[in-house]
C-alpha cells in the first residue's frame, strides 16, 4: 500500500518518546523499573486490605479497587511500549490499537469515578459519622462500583465503534507511545466530526460531574469541620482526607497538564511528558501516598510477612 491509500490499514506506527537509538536502553530501564514498582506497590495495597479485617471498611474497599484499576491502567500501555523498545519496532496492529484505546478509556474513566466515590465516602464519614456504616453499607458500595464499570464500559465501546467508521492512510504515524483517543482522531484520513463531538461531550460530562461531586463533598466537609469546637477533632477528621486530596490533585493536575500542553503549546514533546505523568507516575505514587500517610495501612503491610509465614507453616 502506498501513502495516501485509504484501503484497510493493518497497523499503525507509534513514534514513542524519542527516536534517538542511544536513548532507548535508558528509557527501557526507567519505564520497566517504574512499571514493576507500580505493580508491586498496588499489589501490596490489595493484599494488605484483603488480608487485614481491620481494613474491611468502605474506604479501603474503594482503595483496593483503585489499586486494581491502576495496575490495569499501566498494563494497558507500558508493556507494549517496552516490547517495542526491546524489539526496536514501532508497529502496533490496528486491532491492538483499538483494544488499547478501549481499555485505556475504561481504566482512566474508572480512576476518575473512584476518586469521586472516595470523596463521597469521606463526606459521609465526616459529616454523618453516626450513620456512616448504615449509609455506606456493602450493598451500596458494590452498586456504586458496578455502576461506574457499567457507564465507562459503554462509553468506551461507543468510542471504539466510532473509530471503526474512520479510514486511515497506510503507514499512519501516531506521535505518542500508546494509542490515545485524541491522537487517533488527529491522524484519521476521514471526517471525525461525530467522533470529536462525542469525545468532547463525554469528556465534559465525565469530567465536570465527578469534579463537581468532589468539590461539593469537600465543601461540605470543610463546613462540618468549621462547626467543630475541638482543634484535635478537626485535625483527626481532616487527616483521613489528606491522602485522597493528594491523589486527586495529582490525577487532575496531570490530566489538566496534558490538555494544556496539547491545546495551548502544540508541543508534542511536552504533551508526551505530561502523558507520562498521568499514565505512569500517578499510579506509581498512589500506593506510597496511601501507605506513608496512613497508620492502618502501614500496620497491615508490616503484618503481611507474618501472614505469609503462617500460611506457609
Secondary structure, 3 states (H helix, E strand, C coil): CCCCCCCCCCEEEECCCCCCHHHHHHHHHHHHHHHHHHHHHHHHHHHHHHHCHHHCCHHHHHHHHHHHHHHHHHHHHHHHHHHHHHHCCCEEEHHHHHHHHHHHHHHHHHHHHHHHHHHHHHHHHHHCHHHHHHHCCHHHHHHHHHHHHHHHHHHHHHHHHHHHCCCCCCCCEECCCCCCHHHHHHCCCCCCHHHHHHHHHHHHHHHHHHHHHHHHHHHHHHHHHHCCCCHHHHHHHHHCCHHHHHHHHHHHHHHHHHHHHHHHHCCHHHHHHHHHHHHHHHHHHHHHHHHHCCHHHHHHHHHHHHHHHHHHC
